[in-house]
Amino acid sequence: MNINTLKKYAGWSALAVLALAALLWAFWPRARVVDVAQVHIGRFEQTIEQDGRLRVKNRYAITAPTAAELVRPTLRVGDPVQVNQVVATLLPVAPQMLDARTRSVLQERLGSAQAAYTAALAQVQRQQAALAQAELEAQRVQRLASDNFVSASARDQAMLALQGQQKAREAAGAESHVAEHALSEARAALAASQGLNVPGAVLAGRWTLRSPVGGRVIKLNQESAGPVTVGQTLLEIADTTQVDAVLDVLSGDAARVRPGARVLLTVGAGVAPLQGQVTRIEPVAFTKVSALGIEEQRVNLIVELQPTPAQQAVIGEGYRVDGQILVSAQDAALLMPAAALVRDGAQWTVFAVEGGRARRHVVQVRERNAEVAWLLSGVEAGARVVLYPGADLLEGQRLLIRNIGK
């Protein structure tokens, strides 16, 4: 074999070695870039997260005691109110308008009442005259009887006639009063439709309603003047600094909550979370349709709050809150981010970083929440586990750590 042939084979061999090296480099498992977190000892808390709303503890509804006309309110929602302050004014109900026929009937009725009253007065005068005559007759008979010119029976008849005439005078007086009231009633019926045109007529029956407590107006049911009915709510007043929260949770979750459980409420950005505790779990559930259209049985939890003065200034009736209800807690628990857990059949596994490679470990989980898992065994405190390992992470694969979280 000559030199040229050897050079030719050497060149092809070099190309083959380079090609094989390129293939090995292309298919050789590369290091996986991962984020890891450290298993640590800490406090584990199991919470139920649910939104709710704030409400005032005591609200007072101001209602109309009778059917009336409401004067246009000057108060608006949020206005402060003092104890015994006038919050609403009522006027008598406006009379009905009369048509021509009804007005004519009432006018004739008024005329009839006037005539009856005149006749009753005349009857009173007549009975008054008859009474005066009976008194004179009785006096004369008594003088004659004292001189024995008339008998005792004649004297008794004169006295009885006087008493009868007195009763007749009283009856005539009573009939005159009846006629007078009938005349006043007829005048009032006819003047009802003219009352709106009389200056100051509607002011005589003005009725003011006063606040029983101090606070703020939280609801104004009627903002303009108009008729109101008996018992109709006009406005609501409450002390907006005294509020609690209502959280509706699933009935299954409500069974895990105990009175006195700690609650953390978030109102919004820029406001410190509110501290509270569950004071009452209502014993009655109600049906609520979820956003997915599923009917759920829910229970209201009443949460007592302890807001600071700064928090009181920015919260109010009906505000939406996000609540975290503490169900259970454990100190000195072995904790690991829940994002590191991988389901493998009926057991949980994690990938720990050992010697720069991924090593699978079977772990026993006591409880877990949205953030961390409470481990009983499988890894030790201080071990580093892979977050979000994915299905393509292999046992023994080389790892390149990008970030170490908590």
C-alpha positions in Angstrom: 0.0 0.0 0.0 1.6 3.3 -1.0 1.7 6.5 0.8 -1.2 8.1 -1.1 -3.5 5.3 -0.2 -2.6 5.5 3.4 -3.3 9.3 3.4 -6.6 8.6 1.7 -7.7 6.1 4.4 -6.4 8.3 7.2 -8.6 11.2 5.9 -11.7 9.0 5.7 -11.0 7.7 9.2 -10.7 11.2 10.6 -14.0 12.2 9.0 -15.7 9.1 10.4 -14.4 9.9 13.9 -15.7 13.5 13.6 -19.1 12.3 12.4 -19.3 9.8 15.3 -18.3 12.6 17.8 -21.0 14.9 16.3 -23.6 12.2 16.7 -22.6 11.5 20.3 -22.7 15.2 21.1 -26.1 15.6 19.5 -27.8 12.7 21.3 -25.9 12.8 24.6 -28.3 13.8 27.4 -27.8 17.5 28.2 -28.0 19.1 31.6 -31.5 20.2 32.5 -31.9 23.8 33.7 -34.2 23.7 36.7 -35.4 25.8 39.6 -35.0 24.3 43.0 -36.2 24.9 46.6 -35.0 23.7 50.0 -36.9 21.5 52.3 -37.1 23.3 55.7 -38.7 23.2 59.1 -41.5 25.7 59.7 -45.1 26.3 60.6 -47.8 24.6 58.4 -51.2 26.2 58.2 -54.2 24.8 56.4 -56.6 27.5 55.3 -59.9 27.8 53.4 -59.9 30.7 51.0 -63.2 32.3 50.2 -64.5 35.8 49.3 -67.2 37.6 51.2 -68.5 41.0 52.1 -68.5 43.5 55.0 -71.7 44.6 56.7 -72.6 46.9 59.5 -73.5 45.2 62.7 -76.6 47.2 63.5 -78.7 49.0 60.9 -81.8 51.1 61.7 -84.6 51.4 59.1 -86.7 54.6 59.3 -90.2 53.7 58.0 -93.3 55.7 57.4 -95.8 55.4 60.3 -98.7 56.2 58.0 -99.6 56.9 54.4 -98.4 60.4 53.6 -96.5 62.6 51.2 -92.7 62.6 51.7 -90.9 66.0 51.5 -87.8 65.8 49.2 -85.0 64.5 51.5 -81.9 66.7 51.9 -79.7 63.8 53.2 -77.6 61.7 50.9 -75.9 58.4 51.3 -72.8 58.8 53.5 -74.0 62.0 55.3 -73.5 61.9 59.1 -76.5 61.9 61.3 -76.8 62.8 65.0 -79.1 61.3 67.6 -82.6 62.8 67.4 -81.8 64.6 64.2 -84.7 65.1 61.8 -84.1 62.8 58.8 -87.5 62.8 57.0 -90.6 65.0 56.9 -94.1 63.8 56.0 -97.1 65.8 55.0 -100.8 64.7 54.8 -101.8 62.8 51.7 -103.1 65.2 49.0 -106.9 65.1 48.6 -108.5 63.7 45.4 -109.6 66.1 42.7 -113.4 66.4 42.3 -115.3 66.3 39.1 -118.2 68.7 38.3 -120.9 66.2 39.3 -119.3 65.3 42.6 -118.8 69.0 43.4 -122.4 69.7 42.7 -123.5 66.9 45.0 -121.3 68.1 47.8 -122.6 71.7 47.3 -126.2 70.5 47.6 -125.3 68.4 50.6 -123.8 71.5 52.2 -127.0 73.4 51.6 -129.0 70.7 53.1 -126.8 70.6 56.2 -127.1 74.4 56.5 -130.9 74.2 56.4 -130.9 71.4 59.0 -128.7 73.4 61.2 -130.9 76.4 60.9 -134.0 74.3 61.8 -132.2 72.8 64.8 -131.4 76.3 66.1 -135.0 77.3 65.7 -136.1 74.2 67.6 -133.7 75.1 70.4 -135.2 78.6 70.6 -138.7 77.1 70.6 -137.9 74.7 73.4 -136.2 77.5 75.3 -139.4 79.6 75.1 -141.5 76.6 76.2 -139.2 76.0 79.1 -139.5 79.6 80.2 -143.3 79.3 80.1 -143.2 76.1 82.1 -141.0 77.7 84.8 -143.4 80.6 85.2 -146.4 78.2 85.4 -144.6 76.1 88.0 -143.8 79.1 90.1 -147.4 80.3 90.0 -148.8 76.9 91.0 -146.4 76.7 93.9 -147.6 80.1 95.3 -151.3 79.1 94.9 -150.6 75.7 96.5 -148.9 77.4 99.5 -152.2 79.5 100.0 -154.3 76.3 99.5 -155.9 77.6 96.3 -154.9 74.6 94.3 -154.6 70.9 95.2 -151.3 69.1 95.7 -151.9 67.0 92.6 -152.0 70.2 90.5 -148.7 71.3 92.0 -147.1 67.9 91.1 -148.4 68.1 87.5 -146.8 71.5 87.1 -143.4 70.3 88.4 -143.5 67.3 86.1 -144.3 69.5 83.1 -141.3 71.7 84.0 -139.0 68.7 84.2 -140.3 67.4 80.8 -139.7 70.7 79.2 -136.2 70.8 80.5 -135.4 67.4 78.9 -137.0 68.6 75.7 -134.7 71.6 75.7 -131.6 69.4 76.3 -132.7 67.1 73.4 -133.1 70.1 71.1 -129.6 71.3 72.1 -128.1 67.9 71.3 -129.9 67.9 67.9 -128.4 71.3 67.1 -124.9 69.9 67.9 -125.5 67.0 65.5 -126.6 69.4 62.8 -123.6 71.6 63.4 -121.2 68.7 63.0 -122.9 67.6 59.8 -122.6 71.1 58.5 -118.8 71.1 59.3 -118.4 67.7 57.6 -120.1 68.9 54.5 -117.9 72.0 54.4 -114.8 69.8 54.9 -115.8 67.5 52.0 -116.3 70.4 49.7 -113.1 72.2 50.7 -110.9 69.0 50.3 -110.1 69.7 46.7 -109.3 73.4 47.5 -106.8 72.6 50.2 -103.8 72.6 47.9 -104.6 76.2 46.9 -104.7 77.5 50.5 -101.3 78.9 51.6 -100.0 76.9 54.5 -102.7 74.4 54.4 -100.4 71.4 54.1 -98.0 72.7 56.7 -100.4 72.2 59.6 -100.1 68.4 59.5 -96.3 68.2 59.1 -94.8 65.1 60.7 -91.0 64.9 61.3 -89.2 61.6 61.8 -86.0 61.6 63.9 -83.0 59.3 64.0 -82.8 56.9 67.0 -79.0 56.7 66.8 -76.0 58.5 65.5 -74.1 57.3 62.4 -74.3 57.7 58.7 -76.9 57.2 56.0 -76.1 53.9 54.3 -79.2 53.7 52.1 -81.8 56.1 50.7 -84.8 54.3 49.5 -86.6 57.3 48.1 -84.6 60.3 46.9 -87.4 62.6 45.7 -90.7 63.8 47.1 -93.7 61.5 46.6 -96.4 59.4 48.3 -95.3 56.7 50.7 -97.3 53.9 52.2 -97.6 52.6 55.8 -94.4 50.8 56.8 -92.5 51.8 53.7 -88.7 52.1 54.4 -87.5 55.6 53.7 -83.8 55.3 54.6 -81.3 53.2 56.7 -78.8 54.5 59.2 -75.9 52.7 60.8 -72.6 53.2 62.5 -70.2 52.3 59.6 -67.2 51.9 62.0 -68.8 48.9 63.6 -68.7 46.2 60.9 -68.3 42.4 60.6 -67.8 40.1 57.6 -69.9 37.4 56.1 -68.1 34.6 54.2 -70.1 31.9 52.5 -68.2 28.6 52.3 -69.1 25.1 51.1 -71.0 23.1 53.7 -68.3 20.5 53.6 -65.7 23.1 54.4 -67.9 24.7 57.1 -67.8 21.4 59.0 -64.0 21.9 59.4 -64.3 25.4 60.8 -64.6 26.0 64.6 -65.9 29.2 66.4 -62.9 31.3 67.3 -60.9 30.3 64.2 -58.5 33.1 63.0 -59.4 34.8 59.8 -57.3 37.2 57.6 -59.3 39.5 55.3 -57.9 41.4 52.4 -59.8 44.5 51.2 -57.6 45.7 48.4 -54.2 47.1 47.5 -52.8 49.7 49.9 -55.0 48.5 52.8 -53.4 46.4 55.5 -55.2 43.0 56.0 -57.9 42.9 58.6 -57.6 40.5 61.5 -60.7 38.7 62.7 -62.1 35.5 64.1 -65.2 33.4 63.4 -67.9 34.1 66.0 -70.8 32.3 64.5 -71.4 29.5 62.0 -75.0 29.6 60.8 -76.8 26.3 61.1 -78.7 26.6 57.9 -77.2 26.2 54.4 -78.5 27.7 51.2 -78.2 26.9 47.5 -75.9 29.0 45.3 -75.1 28.5 41.7 -71.4 28.7 41.0 -69.7 30.4 38.0 -69.7 27.0 36.3 -73.4 26.6 36.7 -73.2 24.0 39.5 -75.6 24.2 42.4 -73.7 24.3 45.7 -74.8 24.2 49.3 -73.1 27.0 51.2 -73.1 28.2 54.8 -72.5 31.7 56.1 -69.7 32.3 58.6 -69.8 35.5 60.7 -66.4 37.0 61.3 -65.8 39.6 64.1 -63.2 42.2 63.1 -60.7 44.3 65.0 -59.9 47.1 62.5 -57.5 49.9 63.4 -58.6 53.5 63.0 -56.8 53.7 59.7 -58.6 50.6 58.4 -62.0 51.9 59.7 -61.6 55.0 57.5 -61.4 53.0 54.3 -64.0 50.2 54.8 -67.7 50.3 54.7 -71.0 48.5 54.2 -71.0 45.9 51.4 -67.2 46.0 50.6 -65.9 42.8 49.0 -63.1 41.0 50.9 -61.0 37.9 50.3 -60.8 35.8 53.4 -58.4 33.1 54.6 -59.9 30.9 57.4 -57.4 29.0 59.5 -58.5 25.4 59.8 -55.4 23.8 61.4 -51.8 24.6 62.2 -48.6 22.7 63.1 -45.3 24.1 64.3 -41.9 22.5 63.6 -43.3 20.7 60.5 -41.1 19.4 57.6 -42.2 21.7 54.7 -41.6 21.6 51.0 -43.1 23.6 48.1 -46.2 21.8 46.7 -44.9 22.6 43.2 -42.2 19.9 43.7 -44.6 17.0 44.1 -45.1 14.5 41.3 -47.9 12.0 41.3 -46.7 8.4 40.7 -49.7 6.1 40.9 -51.0 6.1 44.5 -47.9 7.7 45.9 -46.1 11.1 45.8 -42.5 11.5 44.6 -40.0 14.3 44.3 -36.7 14.8 42.5 -33.9 15.8 44.8 -30.6 17.4 43.6 -27.8 15.0 44.6 -24.3 15.4 43.1 -25.6 17.6 40.4 -28.1 14.9 39.2 -31.8 14.3 39.7 -32.7 11.5 42.2 -36.3 10.3 42.7 -37.6 9.9 46.2 -40.9 8.6 47.4 -42.3 10.9 50.1 -45.2 10.6 52.5 -47.4 13.7 52.7 -49.4 14.5 55.8 -51.3 17.6 54.5 -50.8 20.2 51.8 -52.2 23.5 50.8 -51.8 25.7 47.8 -48.2 26.6 48.6 -46.5 24.0 50.7 -46.7 20.3 51.7 -46.2 18.9 55.1 -44.0 15.8 54.8 -43.6 12.9 57.2 -40.8 11.0 55.4 -38.8 10.7 52.2 -36.4 13.6 52.3 -34.5 15.4 55.1 -34.5 19.1 56.0 -32.0 21.0 53.9 -32.5 18.8 50.8 -33.0 20.7 47.5 -35.9 19.6 45.4 -36.8 20.4 41.8 -39.7 22.7 41.2 -42.2 21.8 38.4 -40.0 18.9 37.3 -42.3 17.9 34.3 -42.8 14.4 32.8 -39.6 14.5 30.8 -37.2 14.8 33.8 -35.3 11.5 34.1 -33.7 9.7 37.0 -30.0 10.5 37.1 -30.3 13.4 34.6 -27.7 16.1 35.0 -29.1 19.3 36.4 -28.1 23.0 36.0 -29.6 25.0 38.8 -31.0 28.3 37.6 -32.7 29.7 40.8 -32.9 28.5 44.4 -36.2 29.4 46.0 -37.6 29.1 49.5 
